[in-house]
Amino acid sequence: MDERYDVVVIGGGAAGLSGALTLSRARRSVLVVDAGDPRNAPAGHVHNYLGREGIPPAELLAIGRGEVESYGGTVVPGRVTGLDRDDDGFRVDLDGGGQVRARRLLLATGLVDDLPDLPGVAERWGSTVLHCPYCHGWETRDRAVGIVSTGPMGVHAATLWRQWTDDVVLFVHTGTEPNDEELERLAARGIRVVRTEVRGLEGGADVRLVDGELVARDALVVATRMVANAELLAGLGATPVPMEMNGAVLGTYLPADPMGRTDVPGIWVAGNAGDLSAQVIVAAAQGLRAGAMINADLIEEDTARAVDAQRSVAA
């Protein structure tokens, strides 16, 4: 690896690789540090990615790495263990004791899904335990789907998944009790409401209630608490903030402007670290946009330096 790069991209998922591809094609020196644990690793396929519909996540990333490297970018496995300012950019500490420097940083570290504490959920995550109908709705069409509510969004989730199947059960569990209007809406769509708490999962996605009843389901939907992987930036002054909806905290994200620029000069963010709802194609688009903005920022700096040098010679 070179010791100094125009940009170090932290995270080798769709957002990070897309940003790196854009910057490499702009003839920037780019290093991608990839920890190798993408959020969608448990999933079998990527969906709604035009031109790549149904591709396995690992295959999409392998293609992306090859594309970045074909334009001179460098992708290495590993983790960034520390960040600090240096004279005109950042010092990036790598696991194993290595160190590189970067003029700019692109954070594309994604998020972690904090799953509900229910026996059987973690083991089935990404197979029969799901969270997003746009990722898995088609695959569960006309199947028996259960919604386990742990907050205020249970009714919303139940009516949403009803688009793909007419066999939906809402398990209120520890979530918000539906009001009369919501109960009327659920009944109108044929959605059964179960108020007995859930004990755990059995079989594929069958729900065992605390009273012993077993409700057969083919798939179970849960809401996760989505936590941005942004701890690295704490020492530089960038702190994730809560994302709230209907009075409940759904997770944390790193704030940025529409172009991905954070409040910390020289640092951009793309993908789930800054947008909890971004699917793979959206994360890739954000990486492209952030990469273009980083290149524009570097051009301004390069031009200012050239002007200063020219004035120095003229003087």
C-alpha positions as protocol buffer text, in pm:
chain_id: "A"
residue {
  index: 1
  type: MET
  ca { x: 0 y: 0 z: 0 }
}
residue {
  index: 2
  type: ASP
  ca { x: 102 y: 357 z: -62 }
}
residue {
  index: 3
  type: GLU
  ca { x: 144 y: 557 z: 257 }
}
residue {
  index: 4
  type: ARG
  ca { x: -67 y: 849 z: 137 }
}
residue {
  index: 5
  type: TYR
  ca { x: -394 y: 848 z: -57 }
}
residue {
  index: 6
  type: ASP
  ca { x: -631 y: 1111 z: -181 }
}
residue {
  index: 7
  type: VAL
  ca { x: -916 y: 920 z: -18 }
}
residue {
  index: 8
  type: VAL
  ca { x: -945 y: 632 z: 224 }
}
residue {
  index: 9
  type: VAL
  ca { x: -1283 y: 460 z: 209 }
}
residue {
  index: 10
  type: ILE
  ca { x: -1376 y: 281 z: 530 }
}
residue {
  index: 11
  type: GLY
  ca { x: -1610 y: -2 z: 440 }
}
residue {
  index: 12
  type: GLY
  ca { x: -1620 y: -225 z: 134 }
}
residue {
  index: 13
  type: GLY
  ca { x: -1994 y: -267 z: 82 }
}
residue {
  index: 14
  type: ALA
  ca { x: -2201 y: -125 z: -203 }
}
residue {
  index: 15
  type: ALA
  ca { x: -2168 y: 234 z: -78 }
}
residue {
  index: 16
  type: GLY
  ca { x: -1793 y: 222 z: -20 }
}
residue {
  index: 17
  type: LEU
  ca { x: -1708 y: 41 z: -343 }
}
residue {
  index: 18
  type: SER
  ca { x: -1931 y: 271 z: -548 }
}
residue {
  index: 19
  type: GLY
  ca { x: -1760 y: 576 z: -399 }
}
residue {
  index: 20
  type: ALA
  ca { x: -1420 y: 419 z: -460 }
}
residue {
  index: 21
  type: LEU
  ca { x: -1510 y: 338 z: -822 }
}
residue {
  index: 22
  type: THR
  ca { x: -1617 y: 697 z: -885 }
}
residue {
  index: 23
  type: LEU
  ca { x: -1299 y: 835 z: -730 }
}
residue {
  index: 24
  type: SER
  ca { x: -1072 y: 586 z: -907 }
}
residue {
  index: 25
  type: ARG
  ca { x: -1226 y: 679 z: -1241 }
}
residue {
  index: 26
  type: ALA
  ca { x: -1154 y: 1041 z: -1149 }
}
residue {
  index: 27
  type: ARG
  ca { x: -786 y: 942 z: -1127 }
}
residue {
  index: 28
  type: ARG
  ca { x: -772 y: 973 z: -751 }
}
residue {
  index: 29
  type: SER
  ca { x: -556 y: 745 z: -539 }
}
residue {
  index: 30
  type: VAL
  ca { x: -803 y: 543 z: -333 }
}
residue {
  index: 31
  type: LEU
  ca { x: -772 y: 282 z: -60 }
}
residue {
  index: 32
  type: VAL
  ca { x: -1075 y: 80 z: 51 }
}
residue {
  index: 33
  type: VAL
  ca { x: -1042 y: -91 z: 389 }
}
residue {
  index: 34
  type: ASP
  ca { x: -1299 y: -369 z: 407 }
}
residue {
  index: 35
  type: ALA
  ca { x: -1382 y: -544 z: 735 }
}
residue {
  index: 36
  type: GLY
  ca { x: -1574 y: -808 z: 540 }
}
residue {
  index: 37
  type: ASP
  ca { x: -1892 y: -816 z: 749 }
}
residue {
  index: 38
  type: PRO
  ca { x: -2168 y: -654 z: 540 }
}
residue {
  index: 39
  type: ARG
  ca { x: -2513 y: -612 z: 692 }
}
residue {
  index: 40
  type: ASN
  ca { x: -2678 y: -828 z: 426 }
}
residue {
  index: 41
  type: ALA
  ca { x: -2437 y: -1123 z: 463 }
}
residue {
  index: 42
  type: PRO
  ca { x: -2713 y: -1354 z: 599 }
}
residue {
  index: 43
  type: ALA
  ca { x: -2934 y: -1282 z: 296 }
}
residue {
  index: 44
  type: GLY
  ca { x: -2930 y: -1510 z: -3 }
}
residue {
  index: 45
  type: HIS
  ca { x: -2992 y: -1245 z: -268 }
}
residue {
  index: 46
  type: VAL
  ca { x: -2998 y: -872 z: -338 }
}
residue {
  index: 47
  type: HIS
  ca { x: -3329 y: -738 z: -466 }
}
residue {
  index: 48
  type: ASN
  ca { x: -3448 y: -421 z: -642 }
}
residue {
  index: 49
  type: TYR
  ca { x: -3099 y: -358 z: -783 }
}
residue {
  index: 50
  type: LEU
  ca { x: -3172 y: -285 z: -1147 }
}
residue {
  index: 51
  type: GLY
  ca { x: -2960 y: -506 z: -1373 }
}
residue {
  index: 52
  type: ARG
  ca { x: -2844 y: -721 z: -1079 }
}
residue {
  index: 53
  type: GLU
  ca { x: -3178 y: -845 z: -944 }
}
residue {
  index: 54
  type: GLY
  ca { x: -3135 y: -1159 z: -734 }
}
residue {
  index: 55
  type: ILE
  ca { x: -2755 y: -1155 z: -727 }
}
residue {
  index: 56
  type: PRO
  ca { x: -2598 y: -1303 z: -410 }
}
residue {
  index: 57
  type: PRO
  ca { x: -2451 y: -1023 z: -193 }
}
residue {
  index: 58
  type: ALA
  ca { x: -2100 y: -1169 z: -194 }
}
residue {
  index: 59
  type: GLU
  ca { x: -2100 y: -1193 z: -573 }
}
residue {
  index: 60
  type: LEU
  ca { x: -2206 y: -829 z: -612 }
}
residue {
  index: 61
  type: LEU
  ca { x: -1924 y: -715 z: -384 }
}
residue {
  index: 62
  type: ALA
  ca { x: -1668 y: -933 z: -564 }
}
residue {
  index: 63
  type: ILE
  ca { x: -1767 y: -769 z: -894 }
}
residue {
  index: 64
  type: GLY
  ca { x: -1741 y: -427 z: -732 }
}
residue {
  index: 65
  type: ARG
  ca { x: -1394 y: -493 z: -594 }
}
residue {
  index: 66
  type: GLY
  ca { x: -1276 y: -603 z: -937 }
}
residue {
  index: 67
  type: GLU
  ca { x: -1418 y: -288 z: -1097 }
}
residue {
  index: 68
  type: VAL
  ca { x: -1247 y: -60 z: -843 }
}
residue {
  index: 69
  type: GLU
  ca { x: -914 y: -235 z: -890 }
}
residue {
  index: 70
  type: SER
  ca { x: -945 y: -219 z: -1270 }
}
residue {
  index: 71
  type: TYR
  ca { x: -919 y: 161 z: -1242 }
}
residue {
  index: 72
  type: GLY
  ca { x: -623 y: 157 z: -1006 }
}
residue {
  index: 73
  type: GLY
  ca { x: -802 y: 160 z: -670 }
}
residue {
  index: 74
  type: THR
  ca { x: -677 y: -60 z: -388 }
}
residue {
  index: 75
  type: VAL
  ca { x: -906 y: -280 z: -178 }
}
residue {
  index: 76
  type: VAL
  ca { x: -763 y: -452 z: 128 }
}
residue {
  index: 77
  type: PRO
  ca { x: -923 y: -669 z: 397 }
}
residue {
  index: 78
  type: GLY
  ca { x: -895 y: -537 z: 750 }
}
residue {
  index: 79
  type: ARG
  ca { x: -1027 y: -287 z: 998 }
}
residue {
  index: 80
  type: VAL
  ca { x: -956 y: 75 z: 1072 }
}
residue {
  index: 81
  type: THR
  ca { x: -871 y: 93 z: 1442 }
}
residue {
  index: 82
  type: GLY
  ca { x: -816 y: 467 z: 1479 }
}
residue {
  index: 83
  type: LEU
  ca { x: -844 y: 803 z: 1308 }
}
residue {
  index: 84
  type: ASP
  ca { x: -675 y: 1133 z: 1381 }
}
residue {
  index: 85
  type: ARG
  ca { x: -595 y: 1462 z: 1212 }
}
residue {
  index: 86
  type: ASP
  ca { x: -255 y: 1525 z: 1063 }
}
residue {
  index: 87
  type: ASP
  ca { x: -118 y: 1833 z: 888 }
}
residue {
  index: 88
  type: ASP
  ca { x: -343 y: 1833 z: 580 }
}
residue {
  index: 89
  type: GLY
  ca { x: -577 y: 1539 z: 627 }
}
residue {
  index: 90
  type: PHE
  ca { x: -609 y: 1228 z: 838 }
}
residue {
  index: 91
  type: ARG
  ca { x: -397 y: 952 z: 984 }
}
residue {
  index: 92
  type: VAL
  ca { x: -565 y: 614 z: 951 }
}
residue {
  index: 93
  type: ASP
  ca { x: -455 y: 333 z: 1184 }
}
residue {
  index: 94
  type: LEU
  ca { x: -509 y: -22 z: 1057 }
}
residue {
  index: 95
  type: ASP
  ca { x: -530 y: -347 z: 1247 }
}
residue {
  index: 96
  type: GLY
  ca { x: -192 y: -517 z: 1251 }
}
residue {
  index: 97
  type: GLY
  ca { x: -17 y: -189 z: 1323 }
}
residue {
  index: 98
  type: GLY
  ca { x: -18 y: -36 z: 975 }
}
residue {
  index: 99
  type: GLN
  ca { x: -80 y: 331 z: 910 }
}
residue {
  index: 100
  type: VAL
  ca { x: -175 y: 535 z: 605 }
}
residue {
  index: 101
  type: ARG
  ca { x: -272 y: 896 z: 545 }
}
residue {
  index: 102
  type: ALA
  ca { x: -562 y: 1040 z: 355 }
}
residue {
  index: 103
  type: ARG
  ca { x: -664 y: 1385 z: 236 }
}
residue {
  index: 104
  type: ARG
  ca { x: -1030 y: 1289 z: 268 }
}
residue {
  index: 105
  type: LEU
  ca { x: -1233 y: 1010 z: 427 }
}
residue {
  index: 106
  type: LEU
  ca { x: -1549 y: 834 z: 309 }
}
residue {
  index: 107
  type: LEU
  ca { x: -1724 y: 646 z: 589 }
}
residue {
  index: 108
  type: ALA
  ca { x: -1928 y: 356 z: 450 }
}
residue {
  index: 109
  type: THR
  ca { x: -1932 y: 126 z: 750 }
}
residue {
  index: 110
  type: GLY
  ca { x: -2305 y: 53 z: 749 }
}
residue {
  index: 111
  type: LEU
  ca { x: -2502 y: -40 z: 1056 }
}
residue {
  index: 112
  type: VAL
  ca { x: -2569 y: -323 z: 1299 }
}
residue {
  index: 113
  type: ASP
  ca { x: -2917 y: -468 z: 1344 }
}
residue {
  index: 114
  type: ASP
  ca { x: -2990 y: -508 z: 1715 }
}
residue {
  index: 115
  type: LEU
  ca { x: -3242 y: -794 z: 1713 }
}
residue {
  index: 116
  type: PRO
  ca { x: -3528 y: -842 z: 1960 }
}
residue {
  index: 117
  type: ASP
  ca { x: -3430 y: -1062 z: 2252 }
}
residue {
  index: 118
  type: LEU
  ca { x: -3643 y: -1362 z: 2164 }
}
residue {
  index: 119
  type: PRO
  ca { x: -3519 y: -1724 z: 2151 }
}
residue {
  index: 120
  type: GLY
  ca { x: -3480 y: -1842 z: 1794 }
}
residue {
  index: 121
  type: VAL
  ca { x: -3473 y: -1501 z: 1625 }
}
residue {
  index: 122
  type: ALA
  ca { x: -3096 y: -1464 z: 1578 }
}
residue {
  index: 123
  type: GLU
  ca { x: -3055 y: -1816 z: 1437 }
}
residue {
  index: 124
  type: ARG
  ca { x: -3320 y: -1752 z: 1171 }
}
residue {
  index: 125
  type: TRP
  ca { x: -3224 y: -1393 z: 1086 }
}
residue {
  index: 126
  type: GLY
  ca { x: -3212 y: -1340 z: 711 }
}
residue {
  index: 127
  type: SER
  ca { x: -3380 y: -1672 z: 630 }
}
residue {
  index: 128
  type: THR
  ca { x: -3725 y: -1700 z: 790 }
}
residue {
  index: 129
  type: VAL
  ca { x: -3693 y: -1400 z: 1022 }
}
residue {
  index: 130
  type: LEU
  ca { x: -3717 y: -1086 z: 812 }
}
residue {
  index: 131
  type: HIS
  ca { x: -3758 y: -710 z: 839 }
}
residue {
  index: 132
  type: CYS
  ca { x: -3813 y: -554 z: 495 }
}
residue {
  index: 133
  type: PRO
  ca { x: -4097 y: -640 z: 256 }
}
residue {
  index: 134
  type: TYR
  ca { x: -3915 y: -481 z: -36 }
}
residue {
  index: 135
  type: CYS
  ca { x: -3628 y: -722 z: 27 }
}
residue {
  index: 136
  type: HIS
  ca { x: -3834 y: -1034 z: 101 }
}
residue {
  index: 137
  type: GLY
  ca { x: -4201 y: -966 z: 25 }
}
residue {
  index: 138
  type: TRP
  ca { x: -4205 y: -1134 z: -315 }
}
residue {
  index: 139
  type: GLU
  ca { x: -4035 y: -1443 z: -175 }
}
residue {
  index: 140
  type: THR
  ca { x: -4300 y: -1473 z: 100 }
}
residue {
  index: 141
  type: ARG
  ca { x: -4600 y: -1396 z: -121 }
}
residue {
  index: 142
  type: ASP
  ca { x: -4913 y: -1593 z: -33 }
}
residue {
  index: 143
  type: ARG
  ca { x: -4734 y: -1747 z: 267 }
}
residue {
  index: 144
  type: ALA
  ca { x: -4823 y: -1732 z: 637 }
}
residue {
  index: 145
  type: VAL
  ca { x: -4646 y: -1425 z: 780 }
}
residue {
  index: 146
  type: GLY
  ca { x: -4628 y: -1309 z: 1141 }
}
residue {
  index: 147
  type: ILE
  ca { x: -4541 y: -961 z: 1267 }
}
residue {
  index: 148
  type: VAL
  ca { x: -4390 y: -939 z: 1616 }
}
residue {
  index: 149
  type: SER
  ca { x: -4442 y: -587 z: 1748 }
}
residue {
  index: 150
  type: THR
  ca { x: -4192 y: -440 z: 1993 }
}
residue {
  index: 151
  type: GLY
  ca { x: -4277 y: -73 z: 1943 }
}
residue {
  index: 152
  type: PRO
  ca { x: -4524 y: 167 z: 1784 }
}
residue {
  index: 153
  type: MET
  ca { x: -4487 y: 43 z: 1425 }
}
residue {
  index: 154
  type: GLY
  ca { x: -4654 y: -295 z: 1449 }
}
residue {
  index: 155
  type: VAL
  ca { x: -4980 y: -196 z: 1282 }
}
residue {
  index: 156
  type: HIS
  ca { x: -4793 y: -21 z: 1003 }
}
residue {
  index: 157
  type: ALA
  ca { x: -4580 y: -332 z: 943 }
}
residue {
  index: 158
  type: ALA
  ca { x: -4883 y: -561 z: 941 }
}
residue {
  index: 159
  type: THR
  ca { x: -5077 y: -355 z: 686 }
}
residue {
  index: 160
  type: LEU
  ca { x: -4763 y: -318 z: 475 }
}
residue {
  index: 161
  type: TRP
  ca { x: -4692 y: -691 z: 454 }
}
residue {
  index: 162
  type: ARG
  ca { x: -5059 y: -753 z: 380 }
}
residue {
  index: 163
  type: GLN
  ca { x: -4977 y: -630 z: 26 }
}
residue {
  index: 164
  type: TRP
  ca { x: -4790 y: -956 z: -39 }
}
residue {
  index: 165
  type: THR
  ca { x: -5011 y: -1206 z: 141 }
}
residue {
  index: 166
  type: ASP
  ca { x: -5360 y: -1228 z: 287 }
}
residue {
  index: 167
  type: ASP
  ca { x: -5238 y: -1447 z: 578 }
}
residue {
  index: 168
  type: VAL
  ca { x: -5091 y: -1199 z: 827 }
}
residue {
  index: 169
  type: VAL
  ca { x: -5096 y: -1225 z: 1207 }
}
residue {
  index: 170
  type: LEU
  ca { x: -4995 y: -931 z: 1424 }
}
residue {
  index: 171
  type: PHE
  ca { x: -4842 y: -1041 z: 1754 }
}
residue {
  index: 172
  type: VAL
  ca { x: -4870 y: -733 z: 1975 }
}
residue {
  index: 173
  type: HIS
  ca { x: -4608 y: -884 z: 2212 }
}
residue {
  index: 174
  type: THR
  ca { x: -4443 y: -585 z: 2387 }
}
residue {
  index: 175
  type: GLY
  ca { x: -4545 y: -329 z: 2126 }
}
residue {
  index: 176
  type: THR
  ca { x: -4807 y: -57 z: 2133 }
}
residue {
  index: 177
  type: GLU
  ca { x: -5165 y: -178 z: 2174 }
}
residue {
  index: 178
  type: PRO
  ca { x: -5364 y: -92 z: 1859 }
}
residue {
  index: 179
  type: ASN
  ca { x: -5633 y: 171 z: 1914 }
}
residue {
  index: 180
  type: ASP
  ca { x: -5993 y: 131 z: 1796 }
}
residue {
  index: 181
  type: GLU
  ca { x: -5930 y: 287 z: 1457 }
}
residue {
  index: 182
  type: GLU
  ca { x: -5626 y: 67 z: 1398 }
}
residue {
  index: 183
  type: LEU
  ca { x: -5816 y: -242 z: 1503 }
}
residue {
  index: 184
  type: GLU
  ca { x: -6088 y: -153 z: 1253 }
}
residue {
  index: 185
  type: ARG
  ca { x: -5827 y: -118 z: 977 }
}
residue {
  index: 186
  type: LEU
  ca { x: -5664 y: -449 z: 1069 }
}
residue {
  index: 187
  type: ALA
  ca { x: -5999 y: -627 z: 1073 }
}
residue {
  index: 188
  type: ALA
  ca { x: -6093 y: -479 z: 736 }
}
residue {
  index: 189
  type: ARG
  ca { x: -5778 y: -633 z: 585 }
}
residue {
  index: 190
  type: GLY
  ca { x: -5831 y: -969 z: 756 }
}
residue {
  index: 191
  type: ILE
  ca { x: -5527 y: -935 z: 983 }
}
residue {
  index: 192
  type: ARG
  ca { x: -5555 y: -1138 z: 1303 }
}
residue {
  index: 193
  type: VAL
  ca { x: -5436 y: -971 z: 1625 }
}
residue {
  index: 194
  type: VAL
  ca { x: -5276 y: -1183 z: 1901 }
}
residue {
  index: 195
  type: ARG
  ca { x: -5221 y: -1008 z: 2234 }
}
residue {
  index: 196
  type: THR
  ca { x: -5052 y: -1292 z: 2421 }
}
residue {
  index: 197
  type: GLU
  ca { x: -4677 y: -1234 z: 2446 }
}
residue {
  index: 198
  type: VAL
  ca { x: -4435 y: -1440 z: 2240 }
}
residue {
  index: 199
  type: ARG
  ca { x: -4206 y: -1688 z: 2417 }
}
residue {
  index: 200
  type: GLY
  ca { x: -3990 y: -1777 z: 2119 }
}
residue {
  index: 201
  type: LEU
  ca { x: -3963 y: -1937 z: 1776 }
}
residue {
  index: 202
  type: GLU
  ca { x: -3972 y: -2302 z: 1680 }
}
residue {
  index: 203
  type: GLY
  ca { x: -3934 y: -2488 z: 1350 }
}
residue {
  index: 204
  type: GLY
  ca { x: -3907 y: -2257 z: 1052 }
}
residue {
  index: 205
  type: ALA
  ca { x: -4085 y: -1954 z: 1194 }
}
residue {
  index: 206
  type: ASP
  ca { x: -4360 y: -2095 z: 1417 }
}
residue {
  index: 207
  type: VAL
  ca { x: -4443 y: -1873 z: 1712 }
}
residue {
  index: 208
  type: ARG
  ca { x: -4473 y: -2019 z: 2060 }
}
residue {
  index: 209
  type: LEU
  ca { x: -4677 y: -1797 z: 2293 }
}
residue {
  index: 210
  type: VAL
  ca { x: -4624 y: -1775 z: 2668 }
}
residue {
  index: 211
  type: ASP
  ca { x: -4953 y: -1959 z: 2726 }
}
residue {
  index: 212
  type: GLY
  ca { x: -4819 y: -2254 z: 2525 }
}
residue {
  index: 213
  type: GLU
  ca { x: -5011 y: -2202 z: 2202 }
}
residue {
  index: 214
  type: LEU
  ca { x: -4813 y: -2257 z: 1882 }
}
residue {
  index: 215
  type: VAL
  ca { x: -4905 y: -2037 z: 1586 }
}
residue {
  index: 216
  type: ALA
  ca { x: -4772 y: -2180 z: 1261 }
}
residue {
  index: 217
  type: ARG
  ca { x: -4596 y: -1926 z: 1038 }
}
residue {
  index: 218
  type: ASP
  ca { x: -4373 y: -1952 z: 732 }
}
residue {
  index: 219
  type: ALA
  ca { x: -4195 y: -1623 z: 799 }
}
residue {
  index: 220
  type: LEU
  ca { x: -4170 y: -1383 z: 1090 }
}
residue {
  index: 221
  type: VAL
  ca { x: -4113 y: -1009 z: 1068 }
}
residue {
  index: 222
  type: VAL
  ca { x: -3933 y: -821 z: 1345 }
}
residue {
  index: 223
  type: ALA
  ca { x: -3822 y: -463 z: 1389 }
}
residue {
  index: 224
  type: THR
  ca { x: -3454 y: -419 z: 1466 }
}
residue {
  index: 225
  type: ARG
  ca { x: -3280 y: -130 z: 1636 }
}
residue {
  index: 226
  type: MET
  ca { x: -3043 y: -6 z: 1365 }
}
residue {
  index: 227
  type: VAL
  ca { x: -2716 y: 129 z: 1504 }
}
residue {
  index: 228
  type: ALA
  ca { x: -2472 y: 314 z: 1278 }
}
residue {
  index: 229
  type: ASN
  ca { x: -2113 y: 191 z: 1280 }
}
residue {
  index: 230
  type: ALA
  ca { x: -1959 y: 532 z: 1339 }
}
residue {
  index: 231
  type: GLU
  ca { x: -1766 y: 498 z: 1663 }
}
residue {
  index: 232
  type: LEU
  ca { x: -1440 y: 563 z: 1477 }
}
residue {
  index: 233
  type: LEU
  ca { x: -1536 y: 926 z: 1422 }
}
residue {
  index: 234
  type: ALA
  ca { x: -1609 y: 1011 z: 1786 }
}
residue {
  index: 235
  type: GLY
  ca { x: -1260 y: 1150 z: 1843 }
}
residue {
  index: 236
  type: LEU
  ca { x: -1297 y: 1376 z: 1539 }
}
residue {
  index: 237
  type: GLY
  ca { x: -1622 y: 1529 z: 1658 }
}
residue {
  index: 238
  type: ALA
  ca { x: -1877 y: 1331 z: 1454 }
}
residue {
  index: 239
  type: THR
  ca { x: -2141 y: 1165 z: 1669 }
}
residue {
  index: 240
  type: PRO
  ca { x: -2439 y: 954 z: 1559 }
}
residue {
  index: 241
  type: VAL
  ca { x: -2778 y: 1090 z: 1658 }
}
residue {
  index: 242
  type: PRO
  ca { x: -3105 y: 907 z: 1731 }
}
residue {
  index: 243
  type: MET
  ca { x: -3362 y: 850 z: 1460 }
}
residue {
  index: 244
  type: GLU
  ca { x: -3712 y: 875 z: 1605 }
}
residue {
  index: 245
  type: MET
  ca { x: -4053 y: 785 z: 1465 }
}
residue {
  index: 246
  type: ASN
  ca { x: -4384 y: 802 z: 1650 }
}
residue {
  index: 247
  type: GLY
  ca { x: -4197 y: 872 z: 1972 }
}
residue {
  index: 248
  type: ALA
  ca { x: -3974 y: 566 z: 1948 }
}
residue {
  index: 249
  type: VAL
  ca { x: -3601 y: 553 z: 1873 }
}
residue {
  index: 250
  type: LEU
  ca { x: -3553 y: 329 z: 1570 }
}
residue {
  index: 251
  type: GLY
  ca { x: -3175 y: 358 z: 1570 }
}
residue {
  index: 252
  type: THR
  ca { x: -2885 y: 596 z: 1523 }
}
residue {
  index: 253
  type: TYR
  ca { x: -2729 y: 755 z: 1214 }
}
residue {
  index: 254
  type: LEU
  ca { x: -2450 y: 996 z: 1126 }
}
residue {
  index: 255
  type: PRO
  ca { x: -2594 y: 1330 z: 1009 }
}
residue {
  index: 256
  type: ALA
  ca { x: -2478 y: 1471 z: 676 }
}
residue {
  index: 257
  type: ASP
  ca { x: -2595 y: 1713 z: 409 }
}
residue {
  index: 258
  type: PRO
  ca { x: -2772 y: 1582 z: 95 }
}
residue {
  index: 259
  type: MET
  ca { x: -2433 y: 1530 z: -71 }
}
residue {
  index: 260
  type: GLY
  ca { x: -2299 y: 1314 z: 213 }
}
residue {
  index: 261
  type: ARG
  ca { x: -2075 y: 1578 z: 372 }
}
residue {
  index: 262
  type: THR
  ca { x: -2067 y: 1549 z: 751 }
}
residue {
  index: 263
  type: ASP
  ca { x: -2014 y: 1834 z: 995 }
}
residue {
  index: 264
  type: VAL
  ca { x: -1649 y: 1734 z: 1021 }
}
residue {
  index: 265
  type: PRO
  ca { x: -1443 y: 1892 z: 742 }
}
residue {
  index: 266
  type: GLY
  ca { x: -1297 y: 1632 z: 510 }
}
residue {
  index: 267
  type: ILE
  ca { x: -1533 y: 1348 z: 602 }
}
residue {
  index: 268
  type: TRP
  ca { x: -1826 y: 1218 z: 396 }
}
residue {
  index: 269
  type: VAL
  ca { x: -2069 y: 936 z: 469 }
}
residue {
  index: 270
  type: ALA
  ca { x: -2264 y: 704 z: 238 }
}
residue {
  index: 271
  type: GLY
  ca { x: -2494 y: 408 z: 288 }
}
residue {
  index: 272
  type: ASN
  ca { x: -2658 y: 285 z: 607 }
}
residue {
  index: 273
  type: ALA
  ca { x: -2422 y: 466 z: 843 }
}
residue {
  index: 274
  type: GLY
  ca { x: -2595 y: 787 z: 736 }
}
residue {
  index: 275
  type: ASP
  ca { x: -2928 y: 654 z: 606 }
}
residue {
  index: 276
  type: LEU
  ca { x: -3089 y: 369 z: 799 }
}
residue {
  index: 277
  type: SER
  ca { x: -3344 y: 297 z: 527 }
}
residue {
  index: 278
  type: ALA
  ca { x: -3105 y: 281 z: 232 }
}
residue {
  index: 279
  type: GLN
  ca { x: -3127 y: -44 z: 38 }
}
residue {
  index: 280
  type: VAL
  ca { x: -2829 y: -169 z: -160 }
}
residue {
  index: 281
  type: ILE
  ca { x: -2899 y: 26 z: -478 }
}
residue {
  index: 282
  type: VAL
  ca { x: -2959 y: 346 z: -278 }
}
residue {
  index: 283
  type: ALA
  ca { x: -2638 y: 295 z: -82 }
}
residue {
  index: 284
  type: ALA
  ca { x: -2447 y: 251 z: -408 }
}
residue {
  index: 285
  type: ALA
  ca { x: -2600 y: 572 z: -545 }
}
residue {
  index: 286
  type: GLN
  ca { x: -2500 y: 758 z: -229 }
}
residue {
  index: 287
  type: GLY
  ca { x: -2145 y: 629 z: -269 }
}
residue {
  index: 288
  type: LEU
  ca { x: -2135 y: 761 z: -625 }
}
residue {
  index: 289
  type: ARG
  ca { x: -2263 y: 1101 z: -515 }
}
residue {
  index: 290
  type: ALA
  ca { x: -2026 y: 1126 z: -220 }
}
residue {
  index: 291
  type: GLY
  ca { x: -1732 y: 1021 z: -438 }
}
residue {
  index: 292
  type: ALA
  ca { x: -1812 y: 1292 z: -690 }
}
residue {
  index: 293
  type: MET
  ca { x: -1842 y: 1554 z: -416 }
}
residue {
  index: 294
  type: ILE
  ca { x: -1513 y: 1448 z: -259 }
}
residue {
  index: 295
  type: ASN
  ca { x: -1343 y: 1478 z: -597 }
}
residue {
  index: 296
  type: ALA
  ca { x: -1491 y: 1827 z: -644 }
}
residue {
  index: 297
  type: ASP
  ca { x: -1365 y: 1927 z: -301 }
}
residue {
  index: 298
  type: LEU
  ca { x: -1017 y: 1800 z: -380 }
}
residue {
  index: 299
  type: ILE
  ca { x: -1020 y: 1986 z: -711 }
}
residue {
  index: 300
  type: GLU
  ca { x: -1089 y: 2310 z: -525 }
}
residue {
  index: 301
  type: GLU
  ca { x: -799 y: 2240 z: -290 }
}
residue {
  index: 302
  type: ASP
  ca { x: -566 y: 2144 z: -576 }
}
residue {
  index: 303
  type: THR
  ca { x: -657 y: 2459 z: -766 }
}
residue {
  index: 304
  type: ALA
  ca { x: -603 y: 2682 z: -463 }
}
residue {
  index: 305
  type: ARG
  ca { x: -260 y: 2529 z: -412 }
}
residue {
  index: 306
  type: ALA
  ca { x: -173 y: 2580 z: -778 }
}
residue {
  index: 307
  type: VAL
  ca { x: -276 y: 2946 z: -757 }
}
residue {
  index: 308
  type: ASP
  ca { x: -63 y: 2995 z: -445 }
}
residue {
  index: 309
  type: ALA
  ca { x: 235 y: 2832 z: -618 }
}
residue {
  index: 310
  type: GLN
  ca { x: 191 y: 3050 z: -926 }
}
residue {
  index: 311
  type: ARG
  ca { x: 173 y: 3365 z: -716 }
}
residue {
  index: 312
  type: SER
  ca { x: 483 y: 3258 z: -527 }
}
residue {
  index: 313
  type: VAL
  ca { x: 678 y: 3219 z: -852 }
}
residue {
  index: 314
  type: ALA
  ca { x: 548 y: 3551 z: -983 }
}
residue {
  index: 315
  type: ALA
  ca { x: 656 y: 3726 z: -667 }
}
